[in-house]
Amino acid sequence: MRAHKQALRVAPSRAAAIGRRAVVRPRASASPAETTALVPSDLMTLGSSSLVVPVMGVGAWSWGDRSGYWGYGKEYGKEASAAAYKALIASGLTFIDTAEVYGFGKSEEFLAEFMRDQQAAAPGSPAPVVATKFAPLPWRLTSASVVEACKASLGRLGLPSMGLYMQHWPGYGPGYFFNDNYLDGLADCKDRGLCQAVGVSNFSAARVRGATQRLAVRGVPLASNQVQYSLLYRAPETNGVMEACRENGVTLVAYSPLCQGLLTGKYTATGVKPSGPRQLVYGERRLREVAPVLDVLRAVAEERGKSMTQVSLNWVICKGALPIPGAKNERQLGEIAGALGWRLSEGEVAELDAVSARVPAGQGFPVENW
């Protein structure tokens, strides 16, 4: 603990720089229905769009997952996800991220059902800002195919329009030659009122700049770029993605901000391991590599009176990114909600930076640098 306290006093210039990078654009005021349990500093504008969202969202990848990746149907079920939805509405975490490929449409369908049930049980409850994504599949070659995918998602969601619509990854293989069409399709969706803002996911720095320029011709701002980012995966800081987002007024949305559970403290090299396919990526070797980060994270959490999960998510927020951790159930949602309403000090951020910089980089999405 002495080393931890000493680290809080070092590198003031570096910590100050971190603080400058962490600036978001909170809205000065909001209606009670929008804030619920949040304060104005926990709200932000998504990129240069008009969409106001919490500084942290919730990922619905695990809701209705049929791939076996998250253990749906074995470790948890639909009722648990429904309880998580009720809890997120109550906490004010009303920015929800999903995709057409999550559960092969089930995540969107579950979200539609949860929204209907919530309104039936509590009329006038805050409506969430829904974000979903289209997949640039090999047979989708035109801008019209993006519009069709958007309408299909809206049908599953039971909505006439959504908050944010995104390209899930850059087209590769045959799709490589049609990426401009996908961006044009996003602009068409915005122009037709099918979404309030558009974004991308897993885009490199060069692609962020290119997408910003192409959409600008249509008068449509690129609101966000959703990439993997956490204490254990900081590639966006070094590969130019974070800088490109900052330069172009694009919000960096961080998926897997808890590194799929590694930063919660639940897993150890000598104890519990991730289940299912995750154990192939986050096995004993990786758990030993990240142990120094978990040790410092635990010390900061104990001194703060917070959990490791909450400190990890707050670190992402302090970096100026918007984390979207997943929540399988009400307990997990309640814990991640505790990451709001406070901020780590510059010294704590610097200490976590220093220890995580010494850990080998984790595995990223294969096409994120294309």
Helices and strands as residue ranges (DSSP letters): H 2-7, H 12-21, H 32-35, G 40-42, E 43-45, E 52-54, E 58-59, H 78-91, E 95-97, G 102-105, H 106-121, E 129-134, H 143-157, E 162-167, G 173-178, H 179-191, E 195-201, H 205-217, E 222-228, H 235-238, H 241-247, E 251-255, G 259-264, H 278-281, H 284-304, H 308-318, E 322-323, H 330-337, H 346-357
